[in-house]
Amino acid sequence: MRMKGKSPCESNAILADLMMPSQANGLRAPSIFGGVVMSMVDKCAALSAMKHCSGQATTLSVERILFKEPIMVGELVEIRSHVAHVGRTSMSVVADVYAEDLRTGNRRHTNACWLTFVHLGDDGKPAPVPPLLLETEEDHRLHKVAAVMRERQLAERQTKR
């Protein structure tokens, strides 16, 4: 039985939170600890993966989390993610992080992230995922980028054996 495909927009997820002093890294000019951002990215990306596969998904790898700018205490952080590529049982998810200064309304793109998730069936083993139906030029562009990253990741796994 062939699974019905889903578009990237069907896996859209958004996670937002106000950054508090307890999340700061303790430096002289305290910005938010990178692990806080990484955890939020992983959670939002997992939501996208679970929406796409309509089930449980677990993080396989984090290909990239680019920290472009610091996020400061008191800023609103918003993460937006969606599935960009699928394999047989895996999904590549792209996530973008934005920080907003609530006093000024200034909004910045602070992080660009790529993660891979595996769909887990009821037995806890990898399970097939629905095909990805690419609709927009951006969908096609991100799909190509994810395909290249996936090939590199698979080649790297082969050389480490």
N, C-alpha and C positions, 0 to 999 in steps of 0.2 A: 504494500500500500504506500503510495507516494504522499509525502507530507505537503501540505499547503504552504507556499512561501509567504514570507513576511517582508515588508519594506523596512529600511533602517528607521524611519520615523515611528514605526510601531514599537520600537524598543527605546524611544526617548525616555530618559530619566533625569530628574533634577533633584539635587540635594542642596540645602542652604542652611547656614548656621552663622550666628554672631560669634566672632572670635573674642574670647575672654582672657583675662590675665593668667589664668591657670594653664592656658595653652601656649604661653610664650616660651621662648627658648632661653631666657635668662641672660641674654647679652645686654650690653650697655644700652643699646637702642633696641628694645625687645621687639622682635618679629615673631611670627607664629612658628613653632617647632615643625620642621619638615615632616615628621612622623604623623602629626595631626592631619596635615594635608593629604599625605599618602593614605591614611586610613579612610578619610572621607572619599577620596578618589576611588579606592577599592570598593567601598560600599555602593557608591553611585553606579560604577561600572558593573558591579554584580547585579544590581537591579535591572540594568539594560539586558544583560545576558539572560537573566531569569525570565524577563518579559519576552525575549525572542524565542527561547526554548519552551516556554510555558512550564517550567519546572525548576529543579535545583541546579545550580551551577557553582563551580568552585574555581578559584583563581589558579591558573596554571603558571603564568609568568607575568611579570611587569617588564615590558620591553623598554619603556621610556617614561620618565617623569622629568620634564624639563622645568626647572625653577627659573623663570624669566625675571621675576621681581619679588621682593619680600611682601608678605601680607602682615599687616600691623594689627595689634590689639585694638579692638573696637570696630574693625571693618566687618562687613557682611561678606561671607564667602559663598559663592554659588558655583556648583559643579553641574555641568550638562554632559550627558554621555549618550551614545547609541552604538549599536552593532554596525561595523563597517565591512566585515568579511566573515564568511563561515567556511569551515572545513566539514568533515564528516561528523565529528563530535565536538569540535571546538569553535569558538567565536572570538574574533578580534574586536575589541571595543575601543573607541576613541573617546577621551574625556577632556574637556576644557574647563579650566578653573578661572573664575573671575573674582576680583575683590572690589568692593565698593565702599568708599568713604561716605558714610551716611550723612555727615555734616555738609559735604560739598556736592554729593551726587557723582563724584568722579569714579568711573568704573574702568578697571584695567584687566587685561587678559594676563594672568600671572603664571599659568602652568598649561603645558600641552602634554597629554598622556596617552599611552597605548598599552593595553593589557590584553591578555588571552585567558579565556575561561573555557572550562570543559563542562558540558551538560552531563549530569549524573541521573541515571534512571532510578526507579524505585529500588533496585537492587544495589545501588551505590556505585555502579560501574558506568564507564562512559557510554553515552547513548546518542543516537543520531539527532541532529538539529535540523530545523526547517531550512530550506533554501532561502537565500537573501534576494529579494526583488529590488534591483537598483532602479530608481526613478529619476533622480536629478543628476546634473553634471557633477555636482559635489559628491553624490553617492558613488559615482563611477571613479572620480579622482581618489577618494579615500579608499575605495576597494582596491585600486591598483597599488597604492602605497602599502596597504595591509598585506596584499599578496606578496610583495617583495620582502617585507619584514618576516612573513611566515616562512618563505623559502630560506631565508638566512637562518632563522631559528631552527628549522628542520635540519639544515646542513650542519649547523653547530652541534646539534644533538648527536648526529651521526659521527662526527669527528671525535667526540668525547667518549665514545664506547670503546 
